């Protein structure tokens, strides 16, 4: 396997699948408490796998540019003392 093919297969393996359901509705709430209650209700309805999938997708969107410039940046976790 060539280096390029290896990198392509790693990208495919690391890329999380897109969420099955995408909400395209804008909802206006009367209060922050109502919005938070609805969000918590939605979160409670998700499976642990869906939680991880959404979190992974969010991280990839946030750090998209950094991951493109430094593809191995996400391979290690560093803790400050």
C-alpha positions in Angstrom: 0.0 0.0 0.0 1.4 3.4 -1.0 1.8 6.2 1.5 -1.1 8.2 -0.2 -3.4 5.2 0.0 -2.5 4.6 3.6 -3.3 8.3 4.4 -6.6 8.1 2.5 -7.7 5.0 4.4 -6.8 6.6 7.7 -8.8 9.7 6.8 -11.8 7.5 6.0 -11.4 5.5 9.2 -11.1 8.6 11.4 -13.9 10.5 9.8 -17.1 10.1 11.8 -20.3 9.4 9.9 -22.7 12.2 9.4 -25.6 12.3 11.9 -28.6 10.5 10.7 -31.0 13.3 11.6 -30.2 16.9 10.8 -32.5 19.5 12.3 -33.2 22.3 9.9 -35.9 24.1 11.9 -35.3 27.3 13.8 -37.2 27.4 17.1 -37.7 30.5 19.2 -38.1 30.0 22.9 -39.7 32.3 25.5 -36.9 31.9 27.9 -33.4 30.4 28.3 -34.8 27.9 30.8 -37.3 26.6 28.2 -34.5 26.3 25.6 -32.2 24.5 28.1 -35.0 22.1 29.1 -35.7 21.3 25.4 -32.0 20.8 24.7 -31.6 18.5 27.7 -34.7 16.5 26.6 -33.1 16.1 23.2 -29.7 15.1 24.7 -31.4 12.5 26.9 -33.1 10.9 23.9 -29.7 10.3 22.2 -27.8 7.0 22.6 -24.2 7.1 23.9 -23.0 6.4 20.4 -24.9 9.3 19.0 -23.5 11.6 21.7 -19.9 10.5 20.7 -20.7 10.9 17.0 -22.1 14.5 17.5 -19.1 15.4 19.8 -16.6 14.1 17.2 -18.3 16.0 14.4 -18.3 19.2 16.4 -14.6 18.8 17.3 -13.8 18.2 13.6 -15.8 21.3 12.5 -14.1 23.5 15.2 -10.6 22.3 14.5 -11.0 21.7 10.7 -8.2 24.1 9.7 -5.8 22.9 12.3 -6.4 19.3 11.4 -5.8 20.1 7.7 -2.5 21.8 8.5 -1.4 19.3 11.1 -3.1 15.9 10.4 -1.5 14.2 13.4 -2.4 16.9 15.9 -5.3 14.8 17.3 -3.2 11.7 17.9 -2.1 12.7 21.4 -3.7 14.3 24.4 -1.5 16.6 26.6 -2.3 17.5 30.2 -0.9 20.5 31.9 0.3 20.1 35.5 
